[in-house]
Amino acid sequence: MMVLGLYNYWIVIFLMMTGFYIVIARGNLIKKIVGLNIFQTSAFILYISIGKVDGGTAPIIVEGAPGTLYSNPLPHVLILTAIVVGISTTALGLALIVRIKEAYGTVEEDEITQKDGIH
Amino acid sequence: MIAAHLPALQIVLPLVAAPLCMLLRRGNLAWGLSLIVSLAALLIAALLLNQVLETGPISYAMGDWAPPWGIEYRVDVLNAFVLLIVAAVGAVVLPYARRSVAHELPESLHSGFYTAFLLCLTGLLGVTITGDAFNLFVFLEISSLSSYILISMGRNRRALAAAFQYLIMGTIGATFIVIGIGLLYMVTGTLNMADLASRIPALGENRTVIAAFGFLAVGATLKLALFPLHIWLPNAYTYAPSAVTAFLAATATKVSIYILLRFFFTVFGPAFAIEELTLGTLIIPLSIIAILVCSTVAIYQGNVKRMLAYSSVAQVGYMMLGIGFDTVNGLTGGIAHLFNHAATKGGLFLALGCIVLRLGSCRLDDLAGLNKRMPLTAFSIVIGGLSLIGVPLTAGFISKWYLVQAAVERDFWIAAVAILFGSLLAVIYVWRVVEVMYLRPAPEGAAGARSEAPLSMLIPTWILAAASIYFGVETSLNVGVARAAAQFLLGVQG
């Protein structure tokens, strides 16, 4: 039960590993950026999962407020910032890919390596 | 009135000036504005360090929201020192940048260059000054994104591939850090570093804390380029514009080391980080390998910029070695090396920029007979080289002396031998450059013609070269403050 109840964390781990694997294993620069996005998304889901507080309540003074499943807004706000960072990274990465395509005529890592011997 | 807001101004000034630079469009105007801002940042950093040394740590509540709810900027001896390093390097590199950038970048990119430069400065200063873990991640990404842009501005198309590689690895590192911070928030419910530090010990043996620690350690070591996570660094430093290489080499890895120090020693505490998780057994061997392998690789490089980049990875090894020792002497050596290496390597990369301006290349073979053509630049390389080796009376000697002392104290004889052997390897790669510059005759046609770099570039180069000597003789600033920071981190009274 414990294992199933934590299913969102299993999703986090699955996405993290998938994204990480794509970044490492794929030679196509666009695919690398996609992998990086998946990798970052896992961190977003982790934060959002943290935001659910069982038996908590919003910090408002109410007579006899019942403790229910409460969404802590802070992790959501944090992850909004992280999403913006992720978008900037993706945009910059794609812009670099456009420039690389112009300069090399390819977006495959091994062909780029071949063309000027970068390791 | 203003004095109370110095911690905020340190960040706000460059942050606001950056978009203004973009709006100014004209390269020279943008340069002038950045120069003023960087000098102001240096002044603020010096005032902050002075204030901290006199009255102890400063806590500044951003927007008047009291910590731990609001974001706190917290300045203590350690980060005041790092702020000073970053701001000083920024203020030295900017006067230099005008001619160097005008030479290496097309006119249309100039205002963009200064915008990215100021953003990078903002990010690095922000990472250093903030006392909030998530805020640290945001500033880290500001500095990283702008440094990818700066690197991609290099003339060679390889700069693009190098920037992309750095983007991938840097983002993985930053995401690891943000996951680590998230896990800490999960178990403590706070993001304020001081608050985290007070809550973590109560959790005892907690698997989430250990996982957070692992993520933070890997993320930070990726950013600071500890062997074997350094592969992004040589390409990035080799192909970036000269001014960028000098700035990043002297600041970016140093700030990442600061992040590591902050999390290991302030948030987790040395008892947990080094003793309980025996991190030293991981860091010390990796540092030794970094020193030996990367110094050896540096010897075989045909491009002097790339050689110095590999040497930087080796020097990061020295700093991490000091951290791994977990003693006052070790940390003093590591933190002092942070400062000394910033001066030395910054000066060397600036000198290479002068050479690129006049010769259009920094391949070793092209430097033949440089002492005739650019005697002052050549001599500044010799001084920087001596400091890299760690010859007495140079800054490099002081920090290595403390490191060797710390190694002997802890009976790590292998580490002591590695430090000395690393210096020998440095002798070889520095000598290769000196030999070509001084003993090999200049190629036909170029001989005899003196063409020294302009003063606006020579003076910054020499400021850093002179600093490599000055701080090797007069050590009250670098070693004095480093020792105070080490004692502060380990909680030992001086």
Chai-1 contact restraints between the chains, C-beta under 6 A:
chainA,res_idxA,chainB,res_idxB,connection_type,confidence,min_distance_angstrom,max_distance_angstrom,comment,restraint_id
A,K32,B,I168,contact,1.0,0.0,6.0,A-B,restraint_1
A,L36,B,T171,contact,1.0,0.0,6.0,A-B,restraint_2
A,Q40,B,T175,contact,1.0,0.0,6.0,A-B,restraint_3
A,A43,B,T175,contact,1.0,0.0,6.0,A-B,restraint_4
A,A43,B,V178,contact,1.0,0.0,6.0,A-B,restraint_5
A,A43,B,I179,contact,1.0,0.0,6.0,A-B,restraint_6
A,L46,B,G182,contact,1.0,0.0,6.0,A-B,restraint_7
A,Y47,B,G182,contact,1.0,0.0,6.0,A-B,restraint_8
A,I50,B,M186,contact,1.0,0.0,6.0,A-B,restraint_9
A,L78,B,F134,contact,1.0,0.0,6.0,A-B,restraint_10
A,T81,B,V138,contact,1.0,0.0,6.0,A-B,restraint_11
A,V85,B,E141,contact,1.0,0.0,6.0,A-B,restraint_12
A,S88,B,L145,contact,1.0,0.0,6.0,A-B,restraint_13
A,T89,B,T171,contact,1.0,0.0,6.0,A-B,restraint_14
A,L92,B,L145,contact,1.0,0.0,6.0,A-B,restraint_15
A,L92,B,Y148,contact,1.0,0.0,6.0,A-B,restraint_16
A,G93,B,L167,contact,1.0,0.0,6.0,A-B,restraint_17
A,L96,B,S152,contact,1.0,0.0,6.0,A-B,restraint_18
A,L96,B,L160,contact,1.0,0.0,6.0,A-B,restraint_19
A,L96,B,A163,contact,1.0,0.0,6.0,A-B,restraint_20
A,L96,B,F164,contact,1.0,0.0,6.0,A-B,restraint_21
A,R99,B,L160,contact,1.0,0.0,6.0,A-B,restraint_22
A,I100,B,L160,contact,1.0,0.0,6.0,A-B,restraint_23
A,A103,B,R157,contact,1.0,0.0,6.0,A-B,restraint_24
A,A103,B,L160,contact,1.0,0.0,6.0,A-B,restraint_25
A,I112,B,A161,contact,1.0,0.0,6.0,A-B,restraint_26
A,D116,B,R158,contact,1.0,0.0,6.0,A-B,restraint_27
A,I118,B,R158,contact,1.0,0.0,6.0,A-B,restraint_28
A,I118,B,A161,contact,1.0,0.0,6.0,A-B,restraint_29
